[in-house]
Amino acid sequence: MAKQLVQFGREVKQEAQKVTWPSRKETTTTTFVVFLMVVFFSLLLMFADWMISSGVEFILGFGH
């Protein structure tokens, strides 16, 4: 059992050495793109919600 754990630890170390981390520029760019997409889709869903609620209010006669 101990041999298997030691072997597992060695394999984990070998695999961890293969990991390539993104550069600071890549991380910043990706974070910015994700932020923009979140804002864009939030606005899109807000607009869709407004359109649907306005349509329902119009159909049911709840509007002003």
C-alpha positions as CSV (number, residue, x, y, z in Angstrom):
1,M,0.0,0.0,0.0
2,A,2.8,2.4,0.9
3,K,4.6,1.7,-2.4
4,Q,1.4,2.6,-4.3
5,L,1.1,5.9,-2.5
6,V,4.8,6.8,-3.2
7,Q,4.3,5.8,-6.8
8,F,1.2,7.9,-7.0
9,G,3.0,10.9,-5.4
10,R,5.8,10.6,-8.0
11,E,3.2,10.5,-10.9
12,V,1.4,13.5,-9.5
13,K,4.7,15.4,-9.3
14,Q,5.5,14.5,-12.9
15,E,2.1,15.6,-14.2
16,A,2.3,18.8,-12.2
17,Q,5.6,19.7,-13.9
18,K,3.8,19.4,-17.3
19,V,1.3,22.2,-16.4
20,T,1.8,25.4,-18.3
21,W,0.5,28.4,-16.5
22,P,-0.9,31.4,-18.5
23,S,1.1,34.6,-18.6
24,R,0.0,37.7,-16.7
25,K,-1.1,39.2,-20.1
26,E,-3.2,36.1,-21.0
27,T,-4.8,36.1,-17.6
28,T,-5.7,39.8,-17.7
29,T,-7.0,39.5,-21.3
30,T,-9.2,36.5,-20.5
31,T,-10.5,38.1,-17.3
32,F,-11.4,41.2,-19.2
33,V,-13.2,39.2,-22.0
34,V,-15.2,37.3,-19.3
35,F,-16.2,40.5,-17.6
36,L,-17.4,42.0,-20.9
37,M,-19.4,38.9,-21.7
38,V,-21.0,38.9,-18.3
39,V,-22.0,42.5,-18.7
40,F,-23.2,41.9,-22.3
41,F,-25.4,38.9,-21.4
42,S,-26.7,40.6,-18.3
43,L,-27.9,43.6,-20.4
44,L,-29.3,41.2,-23.0
45,L,-31.3,39.2,-20.4
46,M,-32.4,42.4,-18.8
47,F,-33.7,43.7,-22.1
48,A,-35.4,40.3,-22.9
49,D,-37.0,40.4,-19.4
50,W,-38.3,43.9,-20.0
51,M,-39.7,43.0,-23.4
52,I,-41.4,39.9,-22.1
53,S,-42.9,41.6,-19.1
54,S,-44.1,44.6,-21.2
55,G,-45.7,42.1,-23.6
56,V,-47.5,40.3,-20.8
57,E,-48.6,43.5,-19.2
58,F,-49.9,44.7,-22.6
59,I,-51.8,41.5,-23.3
60,L,-53.3,41.2,-19.8
61,G,-54.1,45.0,-19.7
62,F,-52.0,45.7,-16.6
63,G,-50.1,48.5,-18.4
64,H,-50.7,52.2,-17.9
